[in-house]
């Protein structure tokens, strides 16, 4: 029989209070330094994803030295990304250029205007007095006062974008140096904890790495299948840029549900097809949206439960429930972290609460964390 009653001495109370204050302090410190720690976390994640390829290049392709292996891996990665961008961006720019030309021709034909710049100049000369009167009015001054703060906020966002670009370069530097000593760092990090607690953190890290690996592999397969289904669907309805748009949606789905942003270029491409072929715009858009709905139903009801359930060892019902719960709690971020976090919590519960030996046996089969 277990003894659930433990005497809480003053020393024990002080230790628990100290642990609680330490956890709060660490949380506040991480939150304060989030802008600094984010590039490091991104660099570590990139290193984790690229290390198997770097290892393959160095030891299987016999490229001499870790530095040269990292460079070869990065060059190959950049080449693949460049090829995908070449399949997506130039056709999209061409299609949007055609859309702009069609819009210009429509305006000129509807308004009987030969030159839009010339029409703007003539309108300005005709309404010069009204324009000058408006510029000297109090309404314009008040509007300018309201617009200036928005302008400064826009400049602030531009500065944030520049800082994000700089942070990306810093993340790449982190990634490079982490890859240089990956084997040592992946083993030495445990030394930051006291010896008494090292087994717990080591086992927890092993579980986390296993679930992260399963999640990345499963989500990559789901994204690939989604991209293929969209390519097929858009080709069937003869949609503009069918292959490129399908590839773009597949890449975006590497982050779950991010592919819904592809509805924006889909609307513009529907407008282009309607203007180019004379078909009804709403019919063209409805057919494209129907492809979105059909593919999403197939992915959510068939592909995700089968692929992710098998990869992460979750029953499809538990998988769908976890997506619903974490999505309701944390919104879009919850959808992203739902599957790995749910699996990690289950593994923790089985290992430390129910003492399920199956988890330990699986860990022994998978081997220690890299």
N, C-alpha and C positions, 0 to 999 in steps of 0.2 A: 504494500500500500504506500502511495506517494505521500510525502509530507508537504502540503501546500502552505503551511503556516511557517513563516520565517520571522525570527525576531529582528526588527529593524533597530539596530544600534545607532548611536550618534555617529560613529565612524562610517558605518554603511550609508547613512543618510547623507553625510558630507561627500562621500565618494560619488553617490548617485547624483547629487546636486552639481558636483564638479563636472561629471560627464555631460549632464544636460547643458550646463553653461558652455562647455567646450563645443558641443554640437551646434548650439546657437551661434557661438562666435565664429566657427568655421563657416556656417551657412551665410552669415552676414559678410564675412571676408570674401567668400567666393562671389557673392552677389555684387560686392563693391568692385571686385577685380574682374568682373565678367568680361568686360571689353578687352582685357589683357589675356585672360585665360582662354577665350574663345578661339583665337588663332592657334594656340597650342593644342586645344582639343581637336580642332579641325586637322591640324598637321598629324596628330597621333592617329586619327581615324584613317586619313589617307595613307599613312605608313602601314597601318594594319591591313588595308585593302591591297596595297601594292607589294607588300613583302613576299607573298608567295611567288609573284612574277619575278621579282628581283632575285629570289633564291633560285628559281628555275633558270633564269638567264645566266647566273653566275656559275652554278654547279652542273646544269645539264647542257647548256650551250657553251660552257667553258670560256666565258668572257672573263679575262683576268681582272681581279680586283673588285671590291664592292662599289667604289666610286663609279667606275666605268659601267658596271652592271646597272646602277641606278640611272645613269644617264641614258643607257640604251633603253631601259624600261620606260623612262619619261618620253623619249623620242617616239617610241612605238605607241604609247598612250596618246600623245599629241597628234600623231598621224591618224589614229583611229577617230579621234574626236574631230579632226579637220575634215576627214572624209565624210563623216555624218553631217557636219555643218555644210559641206559642199553640196550634199544631197538635199538639204533643207533650205538654206538661206538664199542662194541665187535664184532658184525657182520661185520662192516666195516674193523676193524683191521684184522679179519680172511680172508676177501676177498682180502685185499691188501697183506696179507702174502702169500696167494695162488698165487696172481699175481707175487710177487717177486720170488716164487719158480718156476713158469712157465718160467719166464724170465731167471732164472739161468739155468734151464734145456735146454732152447732153445740155450743159448750161449754155453753151454758145448757140445750140440749135433752138432751145426753148425760149431764150431771151433775145434771140437774133443778134448776138454779139460776136463780132469777128475776133476781137482781142480783149481779153479780160483786163489786162493792165491798162489798156487805153480807155476802157469803159470806167475803170476806177478813177483814172485821172479826170475824165470828163465830169463824172459825178462830183468829185471833190471841187472842181472849179465852179460847177453850177451851185453847189450848196456851201460855198466858202463863207458867206456871211453867217449862216446858221451854225457852221462848225466853230467859227471864231467866237460867236456869242456863247456857245456851250462851253468852250474852253475857259472863258472868263467868268462863268457862272459859279455860284456857290455849290451847286450839285456836283460839278466836276472836282472842285477842291475837296469836298467831303468824300467823294468816291476815291480820290487819290490818297487821302489820309487812310482810308480803309484798306486800300490796295497795298500800301507800302509794307505794313506788317506781314501780309501774305508773301510779298516779294522777298522779305528777309527770311521768312520761314523756308521759302523755296531755295534760297542761297544756303541755308542751314542744311537742307536735305542734300544739296549738291556736295557740300563739305562732307556729309556723312557717307555719300557714295565714294568720294575720293578716299576717305579713311577706310572704307570697306575694301577698296582695291589695294590700298597699302597693306591692310590686314591679310589679304589673300597672298600677297608676296611673302609676308612674314610666315604665314602658315606653310607655304612651300619650303621656306628655309627650315622651319621646324621639322617638316616631313623628311627633308634630306638628311639632317643630322640624326634624327631618330632612326632612319633606315640604316645609317652607317653603323650604329651599335645596337641594333634591334635585339639580338640574342642576349646581350648583357642587360639591357634595360628591362626586357620582359621577365628577367629573373631577379634583378636587383631591386625592383620597386617594393617587394615585400619587406625589405629591410627597414622601411620607414615605420613599420608597426612593431610594437613590443613582441618579444618571442612568444609570449603566452597566447597572443591573439593571432599570430601568423597563420596557423592552420585554418582558422575560420575564414580569413581574408583570401587565402590561397584557394580554398574550395569554392568560395563565392565567386572569385575571378574566373575559375575554371568553368563554372556554370554560366557566368555571364558571357564568356568568350564562345562557348558552345552554342548558346541561344542566339548570339549576334551573328555567328557564322551561318547557322541554319536560316535565320531571318533574311540575311543578305542573299543567300542562295535562292531561297523560296521567292522573295520579292523580285529578284532578277528574272526568274522564270515567268512569274505572273506578268511582269512588264513586257517581256518578249512576246508572250502569247497575245497580250492586248494589242501590241503594235501590229502583229500579223493579222489579227481579226479586223482591225481598223483599215489596214491596207486592202484587205479583201472586200470589206464593206464599201469603202469609198470607190474602189474600182468597179464594183457591181453597179453603183448608181452613176458612174461616169463623172465623179466629182473632180474638180481641178486639183492638181498636185496631190493625187491620192496616195502615192507611195511616200512622198516626203512628209505629208501631214501625218500619215500613220506612224512613220518612224519617230517624228517629233512627239506624238502622244505616248508612244512606248517609252521613250527616254524620260518624259515628264512623270510617268507613272512609277519610276524608281522611287519617288517620294509619293506614297499613297494619296490618291485623289487630287494630286496636283494637275493631272491631265484635264480636269474640268476647265482650266484656263484656256485650253485650246478651242473652246467655243467661240472666243473672240475672232481669231483668224477664220474660223469656220463660217461665221456670219458674213465676213467680208468676201470670202471666196464664193459664198452662195450668191451674194450681190453681183460679183463679177460674172459668174456663170449665167445668171438671169439676164444681165445686160448684154452679154456676148452672144447668147443663143436665142434670146427673145422669150424664154420660158418665164412662167410666173415665179417671182422671187419667193413667195411663201411656200410654194410647192417644193422648190429646190431646197429651201431651208428645212422644211419639214422632213424631207428624205434624209438630209444629213443628221438631223436630230434623232430620227428613227434609228440610224446606224449607231449613234451614241447610246441610245436606250437599250437596243438589242445587245450590243457588246458589253455594256455595263451589267446587264442582267446575267449574261453568260459568265462574266468574270466573278460577280458577287455570289452567284448561286452555285456555280459549278467549279470554276478554275481555282478561286481563292480557297474555298474549303478543302478541295482535294490536294492542291499543291502545298499551301501553307500548313494545312492540317498534317500532312505527311512529313513535311520538313521540320515542323516544330513539335510534333507529337501531340497535337491538340485535336480533340473531337470537333467536327464541324460546328455542332451546336454551341460548344464552349467558345469556339473561335468567333462566331457571329455575336455571341453574347458579350465577349470581351470588347469587340469593336463598338458595340452599342453603348456599353457602360463607360468606357474610357472616352468615347466621342462625346457623350453627354456631360462628362465631368470636365474635360479639358479641351473640348472642341476639336479643331483641326489637328493640333499637336497630339491630342489623345488618340486620334486615328493612326498617327504615325508610330507612336510608341506602344500601342495597345498590345500587339502580338508578342514582341520580345519581353515587355514588362510582365505580361500575364504569365508567360512561360517561366520567367525567372522567379516570380512569386510562388508559382506552383512547385518549382524545384526547391526553393528555400523551405517551403512548408513541409515537403516530403523529406528533406534532408535533416532539418533541425527540429521539426515539431512532431511529425509522425514517425521519424527515424526509418523511412522506407529504404530498404537496402537496394531497391532497383535503381535509385538515383546514383548511389555509390558505384554499383556495378557498371552503369552506363558511363560514369566518369572514368572508371578504370579502363574501359574499352576505348574511350576517346583519347585517353592519354592526358598528360598535364598541359596547362596553358603554355602557349608559345611566348 
